[in-house]
Amino acid sequence: MVDMKYHLASLVAVFLALGVGILVGSALVTDSALVERQEQMIDRLEEDFARMRAEKEDLSGRLAASQRLLAASLEFEESAASLLVRGRLSGKRVAIAVCHDAMSPEEVEKICSILEDAGARVARVVYVNKDLVPAAGTDAREAASLFGLSETESDLIGLEAARALAAYLAFHEASQVADALFLWGYATLRGQEELLPNDSADAVVVVVGSSDPASGPADAGIPMVRALKDLGVEVVGAESWDVKVSHIADYRREGIPTVDCADVPLGRLLLVHALAVQKGNFGIKGASETLVPEMWGIPQ
């Protein structure tokens, strides 16, 4: 049985604790200094928030204005570039090879358009979708059999594939190897193209770069560039200015002209120049030189 004195003492302790809590709470609420500090803190936070909101609105407005200016500038550059290149490549026949996902079909079409504005004829556009060295398995066995090689000779398989594609690009030369590469999806054509006699190209633009960090320049483009050079065909390497994985430096080492921003109007204008003079590394990235005034005969 609970002792009455213990029970009463417990009740008194509870009420005393409650009273102390009420007193402490009242003291805090009525502490004018604490309340004032809290109000000042709230005021500062509200001021900071208002300032940040104003800065955000200002930045958003400036960004929108910059985007409008950029769009207008690009539109003007596009029109100006088409006029500046007129007649620069008259009678020249150009083929284009796009390695992997180096450039979107829309941007490739813009390259074709400015080449045609310059007087060139785009002979054909080939998309190289896979590495030229087949992986182990059915593709490797079929490719090895086609080339008369063993599956272990993957480097030679890739070299033969690069040579076949180079001959197709340069001379529209049909072969069992090229047919197989198109059949297996290693390469595809833009639209439907028919094989025409003596439909050779004077130059080939190899579009490089990738969004895949695992890709390398030897996956497709470099073997094809070397095969084209062996055939005596002019080669120009081109790349998008903001491509995630750049290969342009590797193509410079191959001793060919390069353009590192072929997806913008300036780069397409420079591509026409590179095809016309066959020298120089042009663009806006490191180790490139933009010579727009000099190349059009305007004093610097």
Order of alpha helices (4+ residues) and beta strands (2+ residues): alpha-alpha-beta-alpha-beta-alpha-alpha-alpha-beta-beta-alpha-beta-alpha-beta-alpha-beta-alpha
